[in-house]
């Protein structure tokens, strides 16, 4: 093998190693971002479940308030009927 080719091969190997190291760093960064997004996604699902729970409570409370208003109207009608 030509002796002048050895340094250029060594340079190519060094450049490839450098590129691979840069790719490893980028992959690590992307994995960290992916983990962050997964954590955020988990938190968003927890918040969604809480919102659904409180929405169901609000609907039940709204129904109870409507029934209470209906009962008040019926009570008032009965009282007015008794006084007449």
C-alpha positions as CSV (number, residue, x, y, z in Angstrom):
1,X,0.0,0.0,0.0
2,X,1.2,3.5,-0.8
3,X,2.6,5.2,2.3
4,X,0.9,8.5,1.3
5,X,-2.5,6.8,1.4
6,X,-2.1,5.8,5.0
7,X,-2.4,9.3,6.4
8,X,-5.4,10.1,4.2
9,X,-7.1,6.8,5.3
10,X,-6.3,7.8,8.9
11,X,-7.8,11.2,8.2
12,X,-11.0,9.6,6.7
13,X,-11.3,7.3,9.7
14,X,-10.9,10.3,12.1
15,X,-13.6,12.2,10.2
16,X,-15.9,9.3,10.3
17,X,-15.3,8.9,14.0
18,X,-16.0,12.6,14.5
19,X,-19.2,12.4,12.5
20,X,-20.4,9.4,14.4
21,X,-19.7,11.1,17.7
22,X,-21.7,14.1,16.5
23,X,-24.5,11.8,15.5
24,X,-24.4,10.2,19.0
25,X,-24.6,13.6,20.6
26,X,-27.6,14.5,18.4
27,X,-29.3,11.2,19.1
28,X,-28.8,11.7,22.9
29,X,-30.3,15.2,22.5
30,X,-33.3,13.8,20.6
31,X,-33.8,11.1,23.1
32,X,-33.9,13.6,25.9
33,X,-36.4,15.7,24.0
34,X,-38.5,12.6,23.4
35,X,-38.5,11.8,27.1
36,X,-39.5,15.4,27.9
37,X,-42.4,15.1,25.4
38,X,-43.5,11.8,26.8
39,X,-43.5,13.3,30.4
40,X,-45.5,16.3,29.1
41,X,-47.9,14.0,27.3
42,X,-48.4,12.0,30.5
43,X,-49.1,15.2,32.5
44,X,-51.6,16.3,29.8
45,X,-53.5,13.1,30.0
46,X,-53.7,13.5,33.8
47,X,-55.0,17.0,33.4
48,X,-57.5,15.8,30.8
49,X,-58.8,13.1,33.2
50,X,-59.1,15.8,36.0
51,X,-61.0,18.1,33.6
52,X,-63.4,15.3,32.6
53,X,-64.0,14.5,36.3
54,X,-64.7,18.1,37.2
55,X,-66.9,18.5,34.1
56,X,-69.0,15.6,35.2
57,X,-69.2,17.1,38.7
58,X,-70.3,20.4,37.2
59,X,-73.0,18.7,35.1
60,X,-74.3,16.9,38.1
61,X,-74.3,20.1,40.1
62,X,-76.1,21.9,37.2
63,X,-78.8,19.1,37.2
64,X,-79.2,19.4,41.0
65,X,-79.6,23.2,40.7
66,X,-82.2,22.7,38.0
67,X,-84.1,20.2,40.1
68,X,-83.9,22.5,43.1
69,X,-85.3,25.4,41.1
70,X,-88.1,23.1,39.9
71,X,-88.8,22.1,43.5
72,X,-88.8,25.7,44.6
73,X,-91.3,26.6,41.9
74,X,-93.6,23.7,42.9
75,X,-93.3,24.6,46.6
76,X,-94.2,28.2,45.8
77,X,-97.2,27.1,43.7
78,X,-98.4,24.9,46.5
79,X,-98.0,27.7,49.0
80,X,-99.8,30.1,46.8
81,X,-102.6,27.5,46.2
82,X,-103.0,27.0,50.0
83,X,-103.3,30.7,50.7
84,X,-105.9,31.3,48.0
